[in-house]
Amino acid sequence: MTTITTTEAATQARVTVATIRNWCTRGVITATKHAGRWLIDTASLTYRINLPALLRPARKTITLTTEAMLAIGGRRWQKNGMDRVYINDWAQFAGLDIAYYGTGNVSGATLGGRGIANGRVAGLLSKIEKVWFDAADGRLWIRHYDADLVDVRYLDGERNIIDLVARLRAGINAAVAAL
């Protein structure tokens, strides 16, 4: 068992000496006290330093494909050498849940589970015109108007600025990753 002092351990772990002593006292790292000083096992310290990387889940690479876009509800369109998959119900991927009356008017809406004013829904829906996946270049295209950032007022009176395009991309990526 190779041992080092608290100062050397703090330098190696890039933390304070007090943190190293705390880890020793709580048993986070293997250490013994000799003549009033902590002697720390280097293998235990190395494991503790690498622990956050070990606990972090492996990042799953998301590959958007025509089949994946069809599986999440896209509609394929092929014409004049173009092959696209259109996402007509893009609002659900942006976290926008809308309920309609039989007349077509909005009866209620939520954004990320929080209620928003019915009159604001049309404004949000009009920000993005089309969402499609182009099979030729393998990219997701979002045609939108105005800026990416949208001011949203919730029913409780709180206002928040959201990036609707980024929220939509993240929602589509999450739906494809869940397949």
C-alpha positions in Angstrom: 0.0 0.0 0.0 1.6 3.2 -1.2 0.7 6.3 0.9 0.9 10.0 0.5 0.2 13.0 2.8 -2.9 15.2 2.8 -1.0 18.0 1.0 0.1 15.8 -1.8 -3.4 14.2 -2.1 -5.0 17.7 -2.2 -2.7 18.7 -5.0 -3.3 15.5 -6.9 -7.1 15.7 -6.5 -7.2 19.5 -7.1 -9.2 20.1 -3.8 -8.3 21.6 -0.5 -6.5 19.9 2.3 -9.6 20.3 4.4 -11.6 18.3 1.8 -9.0 15.5 1.9 -9.2 15.4 5.7 -13.0 15.3 5.5 -12.8 12.4 3.0 -10.4 10.6 5.4 -12.7 11.1 8.4 -15.8 10.0 6.6 -14.1 7.0 5.0 -14.5 8.2 1.5 -10.9 7.3 0.9 -8.7 4.7 2.6 -6.4 6.4 5.1 -4.7 5.8 8.4 -3.6 8.2 11.0 0.0 7.9 12.0 1.6 10.3 14.6 -1.3 12.7 14.1 -1.1 12.8 10.3 -3.2 11.2 7.7 -1.5 8.7 5.4 -3.7 8.2 2.3 -3.7 5.2 0.1 -3.0 6.3 -3.5 -5.2 3.7 -5.1 -8.2 4.8 -3.1 -7.5 8.4 -3.9 -7.2 7.7 -7.6 -10.5 5.8 -7.5 -12.2 8.8 -5.7 -10.8 11.2 -8.3 -12.1 9.2 -11.2 -15.5 8.4 -9.5 -17.5 11.2 -11.2 -16.4 10.0 -14.6 -17.3 6.4 -13.7 -20.8 7.5 -12.5 -21.6 9.7 -15.5 -23.7 7.7 -17.9 -22.2 7.1 -21.3 -23.4 9.7 -23.8 -25.5 8.1 -26.4 -24.8 9.4 -29.9 -28.0 10.3 -31.6 -28.1 9.7 -35.3 -31.1 11.2 -37.1 -32.2 8.9 -40.0 -35.2 8.8 -42.2 -36.5 5.7 -40.5 -36.2 7.3 -37.0 -38.0 10.4 -38.2 -40.8 8.3 -39.6 -41.0 6.3 -36.3 -41.5 9.5 -34.3 -44.4 10.6 -36.5 -42.9 12.2 -39.6 -44.4 12.1 -43.0 -42.2 11.3 -46.0 -42.2 13.5 -49.1 -40.3 12.7 -52.3 -40.4 14.8 -55.4 -37.9 16.2 -58.0 -35.0 14.3 -56.5 -35.7 15.6 -52.9 -36.4 13.2 -50.1 -37.6 14.8 -46.9 -39.5 13.7 -43.8 -41.8 16.5 -42.5 -42.7 16.8 -38.8 -46.1 18.4 -38.9 -46.9 18.1 -35.2 -43.7 19.8 -34.1 -45.3 21.5 -31.1 -45.4 18.3 -29.0 -41.6 18.0 -29.4 -41.1 21.5 -28.1 -43.1 20.7 -25.0 -46.2 22.5 -26.1 -49.4 20.7 -25.3 -52.5 22.2 -26.9 -56.2 21.2 -26.4 -58.7 22.5 -29.0 -62.5 23.0 -29.0 -64.5 21.5 -31.8 -64.5 24.8 -33.5 -60.7 24.8 -33.7 -60.1 27.4 -31.1 -57.6 26.7 -28.3 -59.3 25.5 -25.1 -56.1 25.2 -23.0 -52.3 25.0 -23.4 -49.2 24.1 -21.4 -45.6 24.6 -22.1 -43.4 22.2 -20.3 -46.3 21.3 -18.0 -47.0 24.9 -17.0 -50.2 26.6 -18.2 -49.9 29.5 -20.7 -52.5 31.9 -21.9 -54.6 30.6 -24.8 -54.0 33.8 -26.8 -50.2 33.3 -26.7 -50.4 29.8 -28.3 -51.0 31.2 -31.8 -48.0 33.4 -31.4 -45.8 30.5 -30.5 -47.2 28.3 -33.3 -46.6 31.0 -35.8 -42.9 31.3 -34.9 -42.0 28.1 -36.7 -43.2 27.5 -40.2 -41.8 24.1 -41.1 -39.7 21.3 -39.6 -38.2 18.7 -41.8 -35.4 16.1 -42.1 -33.5 16.1 -45.3 -32.4 12.6 -46.2 -29.8 13.9 -48.7 -27.7 15.8 -46.2 -28.9 14.1 -43.0 -29.8 17.3 -41.3 -32.8 18.6 -39.4 -34.1 21.8 -40.8 -36.3 24.3 -38.9 -37.7 27.3 -40.8 -38.6 29.9 -38.3 -39.5 33.6 -38.2 -38.2 36.2 -35.9 -35.6 35.5 -33.3 -35.1 32.1 -31.7 -35.9 33.5 -28.2 -39.6 33.8 -27.3 -41.1 35.6 -24.4 -43.6 33.4 -22.7 -46.1 34.5 -20.0 -47.4 31.7 -17.8 -50.8 31.7 -16.1 -49.3 32.4 -12.7 -48.0 35.7 -14.1 -44.4 34.7 -14.4 -42.5 35.5 -17.6 -39.8 33.5 -19.1 -37.7 33.7 -22.2 -37.2 30.4 -24.0 -35.3 29.3 -27.1 -38.1 27.6 -29.0 -35.8 26.3 -31.8 -33.3 24.7 -29.3 -36.2 23.3 -27.3 -37.7 21.7 -30.5 -34.3 20.2 -31.5 -33.8 18.8 -28.0 -37.3 17.3 -28.1 -36.8 15.6 -31.4 -33.4 14.3 -30.4 -34.9 12.9 -27.1 -37.7 11.2 -29.1 -35.2 9.6 -31.5 -33.0 8.5 -28.6 -35.9 6.9 -26.8 -36.5 4.6 -29.8 
